[in-house]
Amino acid sequence: MSKRDYYEVLGVARTCGEAELKAAFRKLAMQHHPDRNPGDTECEHKFKELNEAYDVLKDGDKRAAYDRFGHAAFEQGTGGGAHGFGADFASTFSDIFEDLFGMGGGRRGGRGQGRERGSDLRYNMEISLEEAFEGKTAQIRIPTSVACEACSGTGAKAGSKPKACATCGGAGKIRHAQGFFTLERTCPTCQGRGQVIENPCPSCSGAGRVTRERNLSVNIPAGVEDGTRIRLAGEGEAGLRGGPAGDLYIFLSLTPHEFFQRDGADLHCRVPISMVTAAVGGEFEVPAIDGSRARVKVPAGTQAGRRFRLSGKGMPVLRSKQTGDMYVQVSVETPQNLTKRQRELLAEFEKLSSEATQPESAGFFSRVKDFLDGLGNRDSHSE
């Protein structure tokens, strides 16, 4: 199958300039990118075809060879991007991906001018359940790298400036032409930065940054959960030689509460009540996370483990107007350390009890008796 003309693939004239060529490629690459067309083999083929065409036409030497000899100029070579998503693919799209998908964050462009992005930082913070309920503004102090004030982050001594690397001319890369092809490698003199500092700043030794402690204000919204991550853009480590700063990530963990257990936006607590309260009914008060008090009414005959729901007394849902509920589970406490009179009263109560007053236990032991009687009858028949 013969290849289509590269200019036809990109939809441009043979006289088009570099900007027009790049704009045409950008538009078509967005349309046929495999990530936007999963499973579409036709789009994948067109995307590879675009890759191959742009890889040739964006390079002055390759384009000149193609204009003179056509596809025959590359039949004995690798043909640019003809082999799919290899090393040439990354080189071809290094500048395009930043425009199309926001990749790179300016790191590649900054490196060519001696500027490198700073590292991201992590800070672990513990907060209480009450603070997670209300939200707060926390003040934190972190050790980090900041731009050197003496050289304004350039790394060069005051009164001097970084100079373009004489080896690569400030490109950060060195090209070697071999026939129709151009080989490219990182400049060994400037290590790809494109600049050299002849007079380093004495305060930062040419790095353009120094280590300092910084005070930052962190806004923690109401409703955050354990493990929530908060990103502070540009508050990480300063970049080298004036490069962009990294980001700071705050990881939140909630300290255990003495009364509440959290389940999403709902809160749970366990309250022991007396046997008498469970039997005849009553009420008690429990604290709520908002600082108020909630009254729980216990109906007569309440069994251990019963839950009572207090609507709207839970945690706020992050970035919404919704609120969870609070669940109160009761446990019936068995009396201990009884006096003689108390024992007598309970024994008298036990004699007066019937199936009506204790239906669950009466029913259970009735079934046990029937089961045991059945076993006895079966043993007698076997004899």
C-alpha positions as CSV (number, residue, x, y, z in Angstrom):
1,M,0.0,0.0,0.0
2,S,1.5,3.3,-1.1
3,K,2.0,6.1,1.3
4,R,0.0,9.3,1.1
5,D,1.8,12.6,0.5
6,Y,2.9,14.0,3.8
7,Y,1.5,17.5,3.0
8,E,-1.8,15.9,2.1
9,V,-1.9,13.9,5.4
10,L,-1.5,17.2,7.3
11,G,-3.8,19.2,5.0
12,V,-1.2,21.9,4.3
13,A,0.4,23.4,1.2
14,R,4.0,22.7,0.3
15,T,4.8,26.4,1.0
16,C,3.4,26.4,4.5
17,G,5.4,27.8,7.3
18,E,6.4,26.2,10.6
19,A,3.6,27.8,12.6
20,E,0.9,26.7,10.1
21,L,2.4,23.2,10.0
22,K,2.3,22.9,13.8
23,A,-1.3,24.3,14.0
24,A,-2.5,21.8,11.4
25,F,-0.9,18.9,13.2
26,R,-2.3,20.0,16.6
27,K,-5.8,20.1,15.3
28,L,-5.6,16.7,13.6
29,A,-3.8,15.1,16.5
30,M,-6.5,16.1,18.9
31,Q,-9.1,14.7,16.6
32,H,-7.5,11.3,16.0
33,H,-5.6,10.7,19.3
34,P,-6.0,7.1,20.5
35,D,-6.9,8.2,24.0
36,R,-9.9,10.1,22.6
37,N,-10.9,7.2,20.3
38,P,-10.3,4.0,22.3
39,G,-10.6,0.9,20.2
40,D,-10.8,2.8,16.9
41,T,-8.2,1.2,14.7
42,E,-8.8,3.7,11.9
43,C,-8.0,6.6,14.2
44,E,-4.9,4.8,15.5
45,H,-3.7,4.4,11.9
46,K,-4.3,8.0,11.1
47,F,-2.6,9.1,14.2
48,K,0.5,7.1,13.3
49,E,0.4,8.6,9.8
50,L,0.2,12.1,11.3
51,N,3.1,11.3,13.5
52,E,5.2,10.1,10.6
53,A,4.4,13.1,8.4
54,Y,5.0,15.7,11.0
55,D,8.2,14.1,12.2
56,V,9.6,14.6,8.7
57,L,8.2,18.0,7.8
58,K,9.0,19.7,11.1
59,D,12.7,19.1,10.5
60,G,14.3,21.4,8.0
61,D,16.8,18.8,6.6
62,K,14.2,16.0,6.4
63,R,11.7,18.3,4.8
64,A,14.2,19.4,2.1
65,A,15.0,15.8,1.3
66,Y,11.4,14.9,1.1
67,D,10.6,17.8,-1.2
68,R,13.3,16.7,-3.6
69,F,13.0,12.9,-3.4
70,G,9.6,12.2,-1.8
71,H,9.2,9.0,0.2
72,A,12.2,7.5,-1.6
73,A,14.5,9.7,0.5
74,F,13.7,7.5,3.6
75,E,13.3,4.0,2.1
76,Q,16.8,3.0,3.3
77,G,16.4,4.5,6.8
78,T,14.1,4.4,9.7
79,G,11.6,6.7,8.1
80,G,11.0,8.9,11.1
81,G,7.9,7.7,12.8
82,A,7.0,4.8,10.5
83,H,7.5,2.3,13.3
84,G,4.7,3.6,15.6
85,F,5.2,4.9,19.1
86,G,9.0,4.5,19.5
87,A,11.6,7.0,20.7
88,D,10.9,9.3,17.8
89,F,7.3,9.6,18.9
90,A,8.3,11.1,22.3
91,S,10.7,13.6,20.5
92,T,8.1,14.5,17.9
93,F,5.4,15.3,20.4
94,S,7.4,16.7,23.3
95,D,6.3,20.3,22.6
96,I,2.9,19.4,21.2
97,F,1.6,17.4,24.3
98,E,2.0,20.5,26.4
99,D,-0.4,22.4,24.2
100,L,-2.9,19.5,23.6
101,F,-3.2,17.9,27.0
102,G,-1.4,20.2,29.5
103,M,1.4,17.7,30.0
104,G,4.9,18.6,31.1
105,G,4.0,21.7,33.2
106,G,6.6,23.7,31.4
107,R,9.4,21.5,32.6
108,R,10.9,20.8,29.2
109,G,10.8,24.4,28.0
110,G,12.2,25.6,31.3
111,R,15.1,23.2,31.2
112,G,16.4,24.6,27.9
113,Q,17.0,28.0,29.7
114,G,18.6,26.5,32.8
115,R,15.4,26.6,34.8
116,E,14.1,23.4,36.4
117,R,10.9,22.9,38.2
118,G,11.1,22.3,42.0
119,S,10.0,19.1,43.7
120,D,6.6,18.6,45.2
121,L,6.4,18.4,49.0
122,R,4.2,16.5,51.5
123,Y,3.0,17.6,54.9
124,N,1.1,15.3,57.3
125,M,-1.4,17.1,59.5
126,E,-3.6,15.7,62.3
127,I,-6.9,17.3,63.1
128,S,-9.7,16.5,65.5
129,L,-13.2,15.3,64.5
130,E,-14.6,18.7,65.7
131,E,-12.2,20.5,63.5
132,A,-13.2,18.4,60.5
133,F,-16.8,19.2,61.4
134,E,-16.3,23.0,61.5
135,G,-13.4,23.4,59.2
136,K,-10.5,25.6,60.1
137,T,-7.6,27.7,58.9
138,A,-4.4,26.2,60.1
139,Q,-0.9,27.8,60.3
140,I,1.9,25.4,59.4
141,R,5.7,25.8,59.3
142,I,7.6,23.8,56.8
143,P,11.3,23.7,55.8
144,T,11.7,24.1,52.1
145,S,13.8,25.6,49.3
146,V,13.0,29.2,48.4
147,A,14.3,31.5,45.7
148,C,17.6,33.1,46.7
149,E,17.1,36.8,47.4
150,A,20.7,37.7,46.7
151,C,20.5,36.6,43.0
152,S,16.7,36.7,42.6
153,G,16.8,33.0,41.8
154,T,19.1,33.2,38.8
155,G,22.1,31.5,40.5
156,A,24.4,34.2,39.2
157,K,26.4,36.6,41.4
158,A,24.8,40.0,41.8
159,G,25.8,42.2,38.8
160,S,26.2,39.2,36.4
161,K,23.8,37.0,34.5
162,P,23.8,33.4,33.2
163,K,25.2,33.2,29.7
164,A,24.1,31.0,26.9
165,C,26.1,27.9,26.6
166,A,28.7,28.3,23.9
167,T,28.7,24.6,23.0
168,C,25.0,24.3,22.2
169,G,24.1,28.0,21.6
170,G,21.5,27.9,24.4
171,A,19.5,25.1,22.9
172,G,20.5,22.6,25.6
173,K,21.0,20.0,22.8
174,I,23.6,19.3,20.1
175,R,22.6,18.2,16.7
176,H,24.8,16.2,14.3
177,A,23.7,15.8,10.6
178,Q,24.3,12.5,9.0
179,G,23.1,12.5,5.4
180,F,19.4,13.2,5.4
181,F,19.0,12.7,9.2
182,T,19.9,14.7,12.2
183,L,20.9,13.1,15.5
184,E,20.3,15.0,18.7
185,R,21.7,14.6,22.2
186,T,21.9,16.5,25.5
187,C,24.7,19.1,25.6
188,P,27.5,17.8,27.9
189,T,28.6,21.3,28.8
190,C,25.4,22.7,30.3
191,Q,23.7,19.3,30.9
192,G,20.8,20.4,28.8
193,R,20.1,23.7,30.7
194,G,21.2,25.9,27.8
195,Q,23.0,28.3,30.1
196,V,26.2,28.3,32.1
197,I,27.0,30.4,35.2
198,E,30.5,31.8,35.2
199,N,30.1,33.7,38.4
200,P,27.9,31.7,40.9
201,C,26.0,33.5,43.6
202,P,27.9,33.0,46.9
203,S,24.7,32.7,48.9
204,C,23.2,29.8,47.0
205,S,26.3,28.4,45.2
206,G,24.7,28.9,41.8
207,A,21.5,26.9,42.6
208,G,19.3,29.9,42.7
209,R,17.6,28.7,45.9
210,V,18.3,28.3,49.6
211,T,16.7,26.3,52.4
212,R,14.4,28.2,54.7
213,E,11.4,27.6,57.0
214,R,8.1,29.1,55.7
215,N,4.9,29.9,57.4
216,L,1.8,29.0,55.4
217,S,-1.9,29.3,56.0
218,V,-4.0,26.3,55.0
219,N,-7.8,26.4,54.6
220,I,-9.4,23.1,55.7
221,P,-13.0,22.9,54.5
222,A,-15.8,21.5,56.7
223,G,-16.5,17.8,56.1
224,V,-13.0,16.5,55.2
225,E,-12.4,12.9,55.9
226,D,-9.4,10.9,57.0
227,G,-6.9,10.7,54.2
228,T,-8.1,13.9,52.4
229,R,-5.4,15.5,50.3
230,I,-5.2,19.3,49.9
231,R,-3.0,20.7,47.1
232,L,-1.3,24.1,47.4
233,A,-0.1,24.9,43.9
234,G,3.3,26.6,43.7
235,E,4.0,26.2,47.5
236,G,6.5,23.4,47.1
237,E,10.2,23.5,46.6
238,A,11.5,26.4,44.5
239,G,12.9,25.6,41.1
240,L,16.5,25.7,40.2
241,R,17.8,29.0,38.7
242,G,14.4,30.7,38.8
243,G,12.4,27.7,37.6
244,P,8.8,27.2,38.6
245,A,8.1,25.9,42.1
246,G,6.6,22.5,42.9
247,D,3.4,22.0,44.8
248,L,2.7,21.3,48.4
249,Y,0.3,18.4,49.4
250,I,-1.3,18.4,52.8
251,F,-2.4,14.9,53.9
252,L,-5.0,15.0,56.7
253,S,-5.6,12.3,59.3
254,L,-8.3,12.5,62.0
255,T,-7.5,11.6,65.6
256,P,-9.8,9.0,67.2
257,H,-12.7,10.6,69.1
258,E,-13.5,9.5,72.6
259,F,-17.3,9.3,71.9
260,F,-18.0,9.1,68.2
261,Q,-17.1,6.7,65.4
262,R,-17.4,8.1,61.9
263,D,-18.8,6.3,58.8
264,G,-18.7,8.7,55.9
265,A,-21.0,11.6,56.9
266,D,-22.7,9.6,59.7
267,L,-21.7,9.4,63.3
268,H,-22.2,6.4,65.6
269,C,-22.0,6.2,69.4
270,R,-22.8,3.6,72.0
271,V,-24.6,4.4,75.2
272,P,-25.1,2.0,78.1
273,I,-28.4,2.1,79.9
274,S,-29.7,0.4,83.0
275,M,-31.8,-2.7,83.0
276,V,-34.7,-0.8,84.6
277,T,-34.6,2.0,82.0
278,A,-34.7,-0.5,79.2
279,A,-37.6,-2.3,80.9
280,V,-39.8,0.6,81.9
281,G,-38.6,3.3,79.5
282,G,-36.9,6.6,80.1
283,E,-34.7,9.1,78.4
284,F,-31.1,10.4,78.4
285,E,-29.0,13.1,76.9
286,V,-26.0,12.7,74.5
287,P,-23.6,15.4,73.2
288,A,-23.7,16.2,69.4
289,I,-20.7,17.0,67.3
290,D,-21.9,20.6,66.9
291,G,-21.7,21.2,70.6
292,S,-25.4,20.9,71.3
293,R,-27.2,18.2,73.3
294,A,-29.6,15.7,71.9
295,R,-32.3,13.9,74.0
296,V,-33.1,10.3,73.3
297,K,-36.3,8.7,74.5
298,V,-36.2,5.0,75.3
299,P,-39.5,3.2,75.0
300,A,-40.4,0.5,77.5
301,G,-39.1,-3.0,76.6
302,T,-36.0,-1.7,74.6
303,Q,-33.6,-4.5,73.8
304,A,-29.8,-4.3,73.8
305,G,-28.4,-3.2,70.5
306,R,-31.3,-1.0,69.4
307,R,-30.3,2.0,67.4
308,F,-31.9,5.5,67.5
309,R,-31.4,7.9,64.6
310,L,-30.9,11.6,65.1
311,S,-31.5,13.2,61.7
312,G,-29.0,15.9,60.6
313,K,-26.7,15.5,63.6
314,G,-23.8,13.9,61.7
315,M,-21.0,15.4,59.7
316,P,-21.3,17.9,56.8
317,V,-20.7,16.4,53.3
318,L,-17.7,18.1,51.7
319,R,-18.6,20.9,49.3
320,S,-22.3,20.4,49.7
321,K,-25.2,21.5,51.9
322,Q,-26.0,18.0,53.0
323,T,-25.4,16.6,56.5
324,G,-25.2,13.1,57.8
325,D,-27.1,11.5,60.7
326,M,-26.1,10.5,64.2
327,Y,-26.9,6.9,65.4
328,V,-27.1,6.1,69.1
329,Q,-26.9,2.4,69.9
330,V,-27.9,1.3,73.4
331,S,-26.4,-1.5,75.4
332,V,-28.3,-2.8,78.5
333,E,-26.0,-3.0,81.5
334,T,-26.4,-6.0,83.9
335,P,-26.4,-4.9,87.6
336,Q,-23.2,-5.9,89.5
337,N,-22.2,-5.9,93.2
338,L,-25.8,-6.4,94.4
339,T,-26.8,-6.1,98.0
340,K,-28.8,-8.8,99.7
341,R,-32.0,-6.9,99.4
342,Q,-31.4,-6.2,95.7
343,R,-30.9,-9.9,95.2
344,E,-34.1,-10.7,97.0
345,L,-36.0,-8.3,94.9
346,L,-34.6,-9.6,91.6
347,A,-35.4,-13.2,92.7
348,E,-38.9,-12.2,93.5
349,F,-39.2,-10.5,90.2
350,E,-38.0,-13.7,88.5
351,K,-40.7,-15.7,90.2
352,L,-43.3,-13.2,89.0
353,S,-42.0,-13.2,85.4
354,S,-43.9,-15.0,82.7
355,E,-43.7,-15.5,78.9
356,A,-45.4,-12.2,78.5
357,T,-42.7,-10.2,80.3
358,Q,-39.8,-12.1,78.7
359,P,-41.1,-13.5,75.4
360,E,-37.8,-13.9,73.7
361,S,-36.1,-16.0,76.4
362,A,-39.3,-18.0,77.1
363,G,-39.7,-18.8,73.4
364,F,-36.0,-19.8,73.1
365,F,-36.0,-22.2,76.0
366,S,-39.3,-23.6,74.9
367,R,-37.7,-24.6,71.6
368,V,-34.7,-26.0,73.4
369,K,-37.0,-28.2,75.5
370,D,-38.8,-29.5,72.4
371,F,-35.4,-30.2,70.7
372,L,-34.1,-32.1,73.7
373,D,-37.4,-34.0,74.1
374,G,-37.1,-35.0,70.4
375,L,-33.5,-36.3,71.0
376,G,-34.7,-38.4,74.0
377,N,-37.6,-40.0,72.0
378,R,-35.2,-40.9,69.2
379,D,-32.8,-42.5,71.6
380,S,-35.6,-44.6,73.2
381,H,-36.7,-45.9,69.8
382,S,-33.2,-46.9,68.8
383,E,-33.0,-49.2,71.9
